[in-house]
């Protein structure tokens, strides 16, 4: 038996030792985790073995996870792994599903949800997937009907809205419920649209734009002709999100908007149903700015986020004429201003951070055998690399002046400061030599980011020569 087979066998033996109640609790907990998108690695394997053990003893168990996952299956393309209080139109945070499901079963349709969930569980245990899908559809229909009545009854009653928000338990309760309602009501046309769209789109060029637009127009036309014509605007919103999910470069979604208007003028674009594409792209870019703020605060890498913001800002500004005042031009300007404000403080602080580490110090200020703090060096190196990245994207992120100034200061300081560091290393004593060597090593790392590997290599060789020269000078002279 292979090692994997042995591990599975040991898992089965362990699960058999658990009481039925404990196995039931484990099933529910694993399924809730999967529902929230938390797969800790091996969760499906453990869940499968738990179900096997439960089937073997023919003991019923609440199928919370399976029923919920099937219920929310049409929502999957519109889920995002973000905070529950996000502001992205047409999206639901994955973490909001569990409280929404609990509200449906506790307050909205408790009796129907319980009975239908049990029917789903029995159908799945019996391997009757078609029957399970039919029951899920019945659960959808009952939920749509009751949820529509609930949301409509609230209207503009602020007190009732707050009460419902508390019951649902998500920060965007009303928005989440309206999004859920729209997607479930449109699940058939959206599923048909998804089947007809390309699975992935690397470059969204004119011929493909026309093809995708024809598919969306055809789906919307069928919807208008049917009883769900009132849902046509929602069809464009969610249909465009489906398209964006398939784009390698999400901002290219606006190609549909400019093609529909046959113009780059914002006024003409705004008159078409595809104006929603611009709103989606701007919303996604604003979300990236929020991620940038969080990642900067946490000190995590931001290169991919910066690239996404840069590409989207450039795409919006080149594909549309934003020189005329409009809601979109103001939104894009606000995005660039926010990013500039976030980056400038970090950029401006970088030269000072490098100077503090590489500052030449008299021997009396250096503790014997001490070194530069490796964490401080790592942070400074990350800052230097960060300035380089910002310099690459400076024009669209409105940080040209700040990056030019910081890069110029770093260049000048490293060009002149490294000579002083090498001279200090050459004349260092036994007590201060380790510290001066650590300064030179830090300078080599910073120079690699600013000047490239070749310059850093030359500096490393010069450091070796300086160390050897110091050793020769310290060698005692024979009598």
N, C-alpha and C positions, 0 to 999 in steps of 0.2 A: 504494500500500500504506500502511495506517495505521502509526503509530509502534509500536503493539503488535505488529502483524504483522511489521514490520521487526525488532523485538527478538527475536521467536520464531524468525525466519529466521536471525538471527545466532547464536542459541543452538544451532539445529540444525547450522549449519556448524561451530561450535566443537566440539560433541559428536562430529561425524564425524571430527575430527582426533585424537580420543583413541584410545588402544589399547583393544582389547576388554576386557583385564584391568582397565584403569582405569575403564571404564564399569561393569563388574560391581561393582567396589569402591564406586563412587559410588551405584549402585542400593541396595546393602546398607546403606550409611551413611544415605542418605535414608530408607529404610524403617525402620531402627532409630529414627531421630529421630521419625518419625511414630508409631511404636509407643509411644514414651515421651511422646507428646503435644506434641513440640517442632516446631511448624510455623513456620518462620522467615519465612513469606510467600513464596509462589511455589514451595514445595517440591513440591507436587503437579504443577505445570506442568513443572518440571525432570524429575521422576520419570517423567512421561508421555512426555516427549521421549526420555529415556534408554531407556525400554522400546520406543519406536518404532524407535530405532536398533538395538537388540538384535534385535528381530523381523526387521528388514530383512536382517540378515546370518545369521539362523537360528542364532544361537549361544546355547546354553543357559546360564542363570545361576541361581544359588541364589535361591529366592524366599522368603527369610527373612521379610521384612516382610509380604508378602501372606498367607502361611500363618499367621503369628502373629496378624495382625489378624483373620482369619476365625476362628481358633481362639478368640480372646478376645472375639469379638463379643457373646456372651451376657453377658459380664461388664461391658460398657460402662455400663449404668445404675448399677452399684455401684462404679465407679471414682471416686476422689477425687484431686484435685491437692494432695496433702499429703505430708509427710515419710513415709518408709517405716516409721517406728516409731510411727505414729499408733495410737490406741486406740479407733477407732470401729467398733462391732460391725457385722458384715455388709458391711464395706467393704474394698477393696484399693487401696493407693496405686498410681497409674499408673506411678510409677517402679519398682515392684516387678515389673512384667510382663516386662521384658527378662531379668532374672536367672532368673525362674521358667521362662520359655521356654527359656533356655539349659540349665537343669537338666533339663528334660524331654527335650531332644534329646541331652544329654551323658550323663546318669546313669539316668533313669527308663526310657525306652523308646528308646534311641538308634537301633536299626535301623528300628523302625516309624516313628519321627518323621521320619527322613531320607527313607524311601521315600514316606510319605504326603505330606510337604511337597513333594517333587518332583512327585508326582501332582497336588497342588493347583496348583503352578506351571504344569504343562503344561495343565491344564484351563483356567486363567485365560488363558494365552497363546492358547489356541485359542478363547477366548470361550465356553467351556462352563461357565457359572456353576452350573447345576444339578448337573453332575458334580462341580464343586469343592465344593459344599455337602455332597454325599454323602460325599466323602472326608473333609471336616472332621468330619462326624458319626462316621465310623469312627475318626478320630483321637481324638475326645472319648471314645468308648466304651472304647478301649484305655487312654487316660490315666486315666479314672475307675477302671477295674479295677485297674490297676497302682498308682495312687496310694493307693487304699483299702487295698490290701495293705501298702503301705509304711508308711502312717500307723498302721494297726492293729498292725503288728509292733513298733512303737516302744513303744506303751503308755505306761507311766509311767517307762520307763527314761530317766533324765535324761541319761546319757552319750550314748545313742543320739539323743536329741532335739537335743543340742548338735551332734552330728556331722551330723545332717540339716540343721540351721540353717546350718552352715558350707557344706555342699554347695549348698543353695538360694541362699544369699547375700543374704537379706533379714533385717532385724531381727526380723520377726514371722513367721518361716518356717512354723511349725506352724499358726498362726492363718490365715495366707494360704492355705495348702494346704487346710485345712478349709473355708474360705470358698469357694475355687475349686471344691472337690468338691461342696459343697452346691448352688451355682448351676448347675454343669454338669448335675448329676443332676436338677435341677428346671427345666431350661431350657424344656421344652415347656409345662408348666403356667404358668410365669412369662411366657412369650411370649403365651399365651392371655389371661392376666390383663391384661397390658399393652395388648393390643388392645381389651379391653372397658372399660378405664378411660378417663375423660375425658382429653384431651391436656393440658389445663391447668385449674386450679381456682383462681379468684380469691378466692372466699369459700366456706369449707367449712361450709355451713349444714345444718340438720337433715335436710332431704329428700335432699340430695346425700350426706350422711353415711350415711343408710340405704341409698341406692342402691349406694354403694361397698362398704359392709359386706356387702350381699347378694352382690355379685360375688366378694368374697374368700371368704365362707362357702361359696359354691357351688364355687369352685375347690378349697378345702380338703376339702370333702366328697367330691369326685371322687377326690382324692388318697388319702383315707382308705379308699375302697372298692377302690382298686387295690393293686398290689404295692408301691407306694412310700409306704404309709401311715405308715411310721416317719419319713418326712420332713415330716410335717404341721407340727410346730413351726417348722421352717425355712421352710416355706411362708409362715407368718404374718410372720416376720422380713423376708424378702426381698420379700414382697408389700407390706408396709407401707412399706418403703423406696421401692418403685415409686410408691406413692401420694404419699409425701412429696416425691419429685422433681417432682411435678406441682402441688404447692401453692405459691401465691404467698407464703403465710405458713406456713413449715414446722411451727411449734409447734402449729398447729391439728390436726395428726395425732392429738393426744390426744383430740379429739372422738370418734374411733372407740372409744377405751377407755372413756370415760364413758358413751357410748351403749350399748356392749355390756353394761356393768354396770348401766345405768339408775340410776346413782348417782355422787356425787362422793366417796364414801368410798373411801379407798385400799385397805382390806381387801377390799372387794367387787370393785374393779377388778383387784386382783392375782390374783383367782381366775379371770379370763377369759383367753382366748388373746391378747386385745388389750392385755394389760398390757405386751406388748412395745413398743407404741407409746410408752408413757411412758418406757421405758428408752432408746428411740431418741432421743426429744426431749431427754432429759437428757444423753445422750452427745453429741449435736450441740451442745448449749449448752456443755458442758465443753470441747469442741473450740474453740468461739468464744473462750472464756476464754484458751486457749492462743494463739490468733491475736492476741488483744488484748495479751498479754504481749510477743509478738514485735514487733508493730507499735509499741507504746510504746517498746520498746528501740531500734527503728530510727528513731523519730521520724517515722513515716508517719501519714497520716490514719486515724482510728479511728471516725468517726461512724457508719458503716454497721454496724460490729461492735458498738458500744455499743447501737445500736438493736435489733440482733438479740438480744443478751443480755437487754436490758430487756424486749422483747416476749415472749421465751420465759419469763423468770422471772415476769412478770405473768400470762401465760397459765396456767402451771403452778399458780400460787398462787390464781388466781380460778376455774379450772375444776375443781380438786380441793381437797378439805379436807386441807390439810397441817398443820393445827394438832395432829393426833394424831401421836405419834412413829411413824415408819416409815423404811424405807430411803430412800424417795423424798424425804421431808421433810428428812432429814439431808443428802442429796445436794444438794438445792436450797439449803439453808442454807449448805453448804460453797461452792457456786458464788457466792452473794452475798457471802460473807466474802472469797473470793479476789479478786473484782472490787473490792470496797471497799478491800482492802489495796493492790491495784495502783494505784487511782486516787487515794487519799488523799495519797500522797507527791507526786504531780504537782500536785494541786490546791493543797496547802499551800505549794508552792514558787512558785506563780504571783505572788502579790502582791509578794514580795521581788524577783522578777525584774523586775517593772515599776518598782518603787521604785529599783532600782539604775540603770536607764536614765534615768529622769526626775528623778533627784535634782538639785536646784539646786546649782550649783558656782560658787565664786568664779572670777573671770577668770584668776587666776594658775594654776589647776589645768587650764586648757584650752589645749591646744597651738594656736597660730595656724592657722586654716583647717581644723581637724580636724572630723570628723563622727562621729555614732554609727555603730557597725558595723551594716551592713544585715542581716547574718546574725543578729546579736543581736536586732535589732528584729523580724525575721520570726519568730524563735523565740518571743519574748515575745508577739507578736500571736497566734500559734498557741495558746499557752498560755491566753491570755485567752478565745479562742473555745472552747477545750477546756473551761474552767470553765463557760461558758454551756451547752454541750452536756450536761455532767454535771449541771448544775442542772436541766435539762429531764427527765433520767432519774433524778434523785437518789433517789426513794423506793424503787424496785425494786432499785437498785444499792447501797443502804445507804450513801449518802454525803451524806445530807441536811445533817448538821451541818457537814461539811467544806466543802461548796459554799456554804452560807449564810455561813459565816465568810469564805471567800475572796471571795465576791461583795461582801459588806459592806465589806471592806477595800479592794477595788478601787474601789468606788463612792465611798467617802469620800476616798481618795487622789486620784482623778482629778478630783473636784469641787473640791478645795482646791488640788491641785498645779498644775493648769493655769493658775490665776490667777497663781501665782508665776512659772511659765514665761513667760507673756505679759509680765509686768512685767520680767523679766530680758531678754527679747528687745527690749523697748522701749528699754532703756538699754544695750544691747550695743554694744561697739566693733567696729571692723573685724576684729580678730583673733578674737574669740570669737563673733561673730554667726553664722557658718555652723553652729557646733556647737549653739547655742541654737535656731536654726531647725530643725535636725534633731531636736532634742528635742520641739519643738512638733509637728512632722509625725508623730513617733511617737505622741505623745499623741492626736492626731486619729484615728489608726488604732485605738488602743486604745478610745477613746471610741465609735467607730463600733460596735465589738463589744458594749460594755457598755450604752450609752445609745441607740444607733440613729443612723441617717444624719442626721436633722434636727439633733441636738445636735452631731454632728461637723461638719456644714456651718456652724453658727453659730461653732464654735471656729475653723474655717478662715478665716472672714471676720474674726474678731477678730485672728487672726494677721496677716492682710494689713494691717489697720488699725495694729497695733503696729509692723509693718515700715515702713509709710509715715510714721508719727509719728516713728520714729527717724530716718528720712531727712530729714524737715523740720527736726528739732532739730540735725542735723549740718550743715545747709546754712549756709555762711558768711554773715554779715551784711554787706551793702554799707555802705561808709563814707558 
